């Protein structure tokens, strides 16, 4: 496909760069994917989920006589050639999904090699691309101690450039209050849709209260916990002074085999609790190391987690 011509159902992958977030080759792989939502979604514009009324899907349903003011692009000229009368093609209605992407923008997301925030931003960029390619709407929310960056729901294939620009301006700085920022996210969720939370979940006051509020919106919720390899499996023994990236006091520790084993046990317990909490409330939970490639995250992990299909 050339830069000057595009499929009517796909976004231009080579016309402009993806703001350094995703490669053109990877964008072409995304063209075969769709956002998967398990719950009923309702929206005011045509999307890619069938309903029982007439609307704007690509699946033919019936004809009706043309009337002044109707969209002439729906006229079936083959029928006109046979009957010399104007008829409109009717299609099965479709319901739009609103995808709300929450990105943890606190300082802890800057940790790791590569940084956790880098992968979170790429995942958000990929999901936005897929959703807009299916004529869904996308909103982006950045949260630290509160929601301090918000792009309201936007639709249309060319909106991808605006969303990618917004994502590139987000930076991981400052302390976090996930409960407060997730509660404020819930206030911005426009009815039932899909909410994807991208965070390490490492918040001093927890995340459960905020997530409950998000789940109470009736949305299909997916929690993607992104952790650095060093957080998942630290392997450097010796004396260390640990600095809190969000402004807490420094802690001196001696990392030996027993301390490392205890750390792994506590991290596993923390992860198990997060997973169990999500499952109890009907949400998906997936832990993702920050050194996994975006190709592997989207094409394998998110499909396995039933976020994409």
Phi and psi in degrees as a GROMACS rama.xvg file:
@    title "Ramachandran Plot"
@    xaxis  label "Phi"
@    yaxis  label "Psi"
@TYPE xy
-83.7702  167.69  UNK-2
-68.8979  -21.6833  UNK-3
-93.1912  -10.8605  UNK-4
-128.842  140.344  UNK-5
-136.242  153.648  UNK-6
-65.8284  145.16  UNK-7
-65.2842  -15.7608  UNK-8
-104.595  1.94925  UNK-9
-130.239  161.741  UNK-10
-87.3561  154.287  UNK-11
-69.4822  119.989  UNK-12
-95.0445  -12.1189  UNK-13
-124.249  -3.60076  UNK-14
-67.7069  -37.8647  UNK-15
-143.114  155.064  UNK-16
-69.8729  159.734  UNK-17
-90.5747  34.9153  UNK-18
59.1537  29.6621  UNK-19
75.3777  8.4756  UNK-20
-88.2375  -43.9793  UNK-21
-136.624  145.767  UNK-22
-82.2511  153.688  UNK-23
-57.6223  -38.5282  UNK-24
-62.4362  -40.2409  UNK-25
-68.9376  -37.0452  UNK-26
-60.6913  -37.1451  UNK-27
-65.4034  -32.7658  UNK-28
-67.5736  -34.4335  UNK-29
-67.7844  -22.6109  UNK-30
-60.1717  -21.6751  UNK-31
-89.4976  0.198482  UNK-32
-107.455  160.337  UNK-33
-137.909  152.985  UNK-34
-70.2607  135.579  UNK-35
-109.923  121.366  UNK-36
-122.846  135.252  UNK-37
-87.7438  -22.3292  UNK-38
-101.181  162.292  UNK-39
-63.4418  130.98  UNK-40
-117.896  144.794  UNK-41
-130.167  134.189  UNK-42
-154.305  163.502  UNK-43
-84.951  -9.10496  UNK-44
-124.04  163.482  UNK-45
-64.3561  140.057  UNK-46
-138.335  -144.103  UNK-47
-122.214  24.8007  UNK-48
-125.068  123.27  UNK-49
-71.4227  143.176  UNK-50
-126.471  -173.307  UNK-51
-100.188  2.12733  UNK-52
-108.676  166.969  UNK-53
-78.1083  140.357  UNK-54
-165.076  -128.805  UNK-55
-124.305  34.2456  UNK-56
-81.9759  -179.402  UNK-57
-96.6324  3.01039  UNK-58
-99.5422  118.211  UNK-59
-62.5314  142.324  UNK-60
-122.435  -51.7431  UNK-61
-167.151  -178.112  UNK-62
-119.623  157.572  UNK-63
-148.111  161.142  UNK-64
-67.3007  139.718  UNK-65
-67.9753  140.691  UNK-66
-129.61  148.151  UNK-67
-52.4383  134.173  UNK-68
99.0657  -15.6409  UNK-69
-69.204  158.563  UNK-70
-70.5938  110.582  UNK-71
-64.2335  -19.7484  UNK-72
-68.6133  -15.3703  UNK-73
-93.356  1.61003  UNK-74
-67.149  134.807  UNK-75
-92.0869  102.355  UNK-76
-74.0964  -22.5096  UNK-77
-66.2674  -40.624  UNK-78
-65.5696  -40.7292  UNK-79
-60.8732  -38.7581  UNK-80
-63.8014  -31.3069  UNK-81
-86.0292  -40.6113  UNK-82
-109.214  -12.0366  UNK-83
55.9094  36.6732  UNK-84
-135.363  148.279  UNK-85
-90.2434  123.895  UNK-86
-125.962  143.97  UNK-87
-95.7909  141.23  UNK-88
-79.1003  129.955  UNK-89
-105.531  146.834  UNK-90
-128.142  158.27  UNK-91
-63.2266  133.883  UNK-92
-65.6255  153.551  UNK-93
-127.63  150.464  UNK-94
-111.725  135.579  UNK-95
-82.1817  139.757  UNK-96
-97.0445  135.95  UNK-97
-101.382  117.571  UNK-98
-96.79  117.663  UNK-99
-106.274  119.141  UNK-100
-104.508  116.406  UNK-101
-102.231  126.053  UNK-102
-117.942  123.583  UNK-103
-70.1653  114.996  UNK-104
-107.372  22.9381  UNK-105
-78.7131  165.695  UNK-106
-61.5789  -30.3499  UNK-107
-62.0385  -23.28  UNK-108
-74.0235  -10.1624  UNK-109
-84.5472  -6.32376  UNK-110
-77.441  152.07  UNK-111
107.019  165.632  UNK-112
-136.355  99.9016  UNK-113
-75.753  161.126  UNK-114
-61.3331  146.481  UNK-115
-59.6512  -37.5076  UNK-116
-65.1213  -32.9271  UNK-117
-60.1999  -46.0062  UNK-118
-70.073  -38.6306  UNK-119
-58.4176  -43.132  UNK-120
-67.0869  -38.5207  UNK-121
-65.9088  -41.8752  UNK-122
-61.1352  -44.2431  UNK-123
-61.5555  -41.3934  UNK-124
-63.1877  -41.3504  UNK-125
-67.3776  -44.9359  UNK-126
-64.6924  -38.5714  UNK-127
-62.7891  -42.4363  UNK-128
-60.2246  -47.3985  UNK-129
-63.5383  -43.8181  UNK-130
-64.0997  -45.5007  UNK-131
-66.4471  -30.499  UNK-132
-68.1674  -18.4383  UNK-133
-102.877  16.2576  UNK-134
60.7666  26.8694  UNK-135
-85.108  173.119  UNK-136
-105.31  151.417  UNK-137
-133.327  132.414  UNK-138
-120.367  147.447  UNK-139
-124.377  133.02  UNK-140
-127.232  126.872  UNK-141
-108.824  128.122  UNK-142
-129.147  141.802  UNK-143
-125.001  -104.468  UNK-144
-76.3774  -17.4439  UNK-145
-158.064  173.582  UNK-146
-72.4025  116.569  UNK-147
-125.472  9.17953  UNK-148
-147.402  126.795  UNK-149
-147.177  125.87  UNK-150
-113.683  111.264  UNK-151
-60.8094  163.584  UNK-152
-53.4114  130.746  UNK-153
-132.947  150.206  UNK-154
-132.073  171.016  UNK-155
99.4666  137.198  UNK-156
-61.2338  -35.2544  UNK-157
-74.6621  -9.83443  UNK-158
-67.3882  -13.4212  UNK-159
-59.7383  -34.2415  UNK-160
-65.549  -40.5369  UNK-161
-64.4897  -42.1454  UNK-162
-65.926  -42.2033  UNK-163
-65.6731  -38.8338  UNK-164
-60.0836  -42.5754  UNK-165
-61.6034  -44.4685  UNK-166
-62.9018  -39.5077  UNK-167
-69.4521  -18.9965  UNK-168
-85.9394  -11.7127  UNK-169
-75.8228  139.257  UNK-170
-136.896  145.31  UNK-171
-84.9299  102.704  UNK-172
-143.833  148.252  UNK-173
86.0123  172.006  UNK-174
-75.0827  172.625  UNK-175
-125.29  147.418  UNK-176
-138.684  87.5025  UNK-177
-63.9707  -38.1604  UNK-178
-58.9028  -46.6028  UNK-179
-67.4048  -46.3686  UNK-180
-67.9288  -34.8182  UNK-181
-70.8101  -34.7524  UNK-182
-63.3773  -39.8158  UNK-183
-70.2036  -32.4366  UNK-184
-59.7807  -44.9768  UNK-185
-57.9616  -33.1405  UNK-186
-70.5569  -19.0397  UNK-187
-101.265  -7.49602  UNK-188
-70.9019  117.888  UNK-189
-83.6443  75.5427  UNK-190
80.0493  -169.66  UNK-191
-74.5458  138.173  UNK-192
-168.923  -143.561  UNK-193
-121.275  129.616  UNK-194
-116.834  127.627  UNK-195
-116.473  121.193  UNK-196
-102.656  120.886  UNK-197
-110.48  106.837  UNK-198
-160.746  159.892  UNK-199
-85.6003  -9.50722  UNK-200
64.711  12.2662  UNK-201
-89.3667  79.063  UNK-202
-120.576  133.929  UNK-203
-55.5764  -37.6  UNK-204
-98.353  10.7909  UNK-205
84.6111  -171.139  UNK-206
-139.551  -10.2609  UNK-207
-62.8722  -43.9332  UNK-208
-60.8884  -44.4612  UNK-209
-65.9168  -42.3956  UNK-210
-64.8062  -36.1297  UNK-211
-59.8214  -39.3821  UNK-212
-65.6702  -39.7426  UNK-213
-63.9797  -44.6874  UNK-214
-64.8681  -30.067  UNK-215
-68.7498  -12.0709  UNK-216
-74.0947  -10.1959  UNK-217
84.7284  6.70984  UNK-218
-77.9444  159.616  UNK-219
-84.4177  115.076  UNK-220
-109.601  132.256  UNK-221
-123.784  128.399  UNK-222
-108.433  119.155  UNK-223
-108.726  103.949  UNK-224
-86.8127  117.401  UNK-225
-106.397  120.261  UNK-226
-124.611  147.328  UNK-227
-74.9611  152.395  UNK-228
-55.3398  -36.9318  UNK-229
-65.6904  -28.0027  UNK-230
-78.5771  -35.3087  UNK-231
-73.7691  -39.609  UNK-232
-149.104  79.3987  UNK-233
-68.0447  135.86  UNK-234
-128.229  5.02265  UNK-235
-94.139  110.813  UNK-236
-86.9664  162.412  UNK-237
127.496  -171.296  UNK-238
-90.902  130.603  UNK-239
-134.888  149.565  UNK-240
-112.059  112.151  UNK-241
-89.7863  126.956  UNK-242
-104.954  130.52  UNK-243
-76.5607  118.414  UNK-244
-67.2078  -13.759  UNK-245
-108.891  20.4164  UNK-246
99.8916  3.78119  UNK-247
-76.3966  173.104  UNK-248
-69.6056  153.327  UNK-249
-73.5456  149.097  UNK-250
-129.434  128.137  UNK-251
-91.3544  129.421  UNK-252
-137.699  153.937  UNK-253
-109.568  113.753  UNK-254
-92.4182  110.314  UNK-255
-125.455  -174.177  UNK-256
-61.7489  -41.7575  UNK-257
-69.2735  -40.2091  UNK-258
-64.6367  -40.8943  UNK-259
-64.4911  -39.4368  UNK-260
-64.7491  -40.6387  UNK-261
-66.1281  -38.8531  UNK-262
-60.4617  -46.5449  UNK-263
-61.0173  -38.966  UNK-264
-63.7592  -43.5812  UNK-265
-69.047  -38.205  UNK-266
-65.3497  -41.0408  UNK-267
-62.4689  -39.65  UNK-268
-65.5653  -40.6967  UNK-269
-63.0903  -44.3954  UNK-270
-66.5932  -42.5807  UNK-271
-61.5907  -40.3082  UNK-272
-65.5836  -41.7758  UNK-273
-62.6285  -43.5033  UNK-274
-63.9568  -45.294  UNK-275
-64.7144  -39.9239  UNK-276
-59.7739  -46.474  UNK-277
-62.7724  -45.4934  UNK-278
-65.3743  -36.6031  UNK-279
-61.4937  -30.5055  UNK-280
-103.125  14.4823  UNK-281
77.3381  20.1171  UNK-282
-105.851  161.62  UNK-283
-91.1098  150.347  UNK-284
-137.1  131.79  UNK-285
-140.985  129.765  UNK-286
-96.3095  134.244  UNK-287
-131.022  122.366  UNK-288
-68.8739  143.188  UNK-289
-72.6582  -12.0274  UNK-290
-93.3951  5.49657  UNK-291
-77.5681  139.021  UNK-292
-67.6887  151.372  UNK-293
-61.945  -33.6902  UNK-294
-58.3298  -46.7604  UNK-295
-68.6593  -38.5408  UNK-296
-60.2499  -52.2544  UNK-297
-76.6123  -47.4983  UNK-298
-79.2127  -19.1291  UNK-299
-118.004  -59.8977  UNK-300
-67.1121  -45.1416  UNK-301
-73.9954  -28.1395  UNK-302
-71.7378  -39.9874  UNK-303
-65.7394  -33.9775  UNK-304
-81.0437  -0.240075  UNK-305
66.0369  30.6454  UNK-306
-87.0951  -34.7942  UNK-307
-123.771  159.903  UNK-308
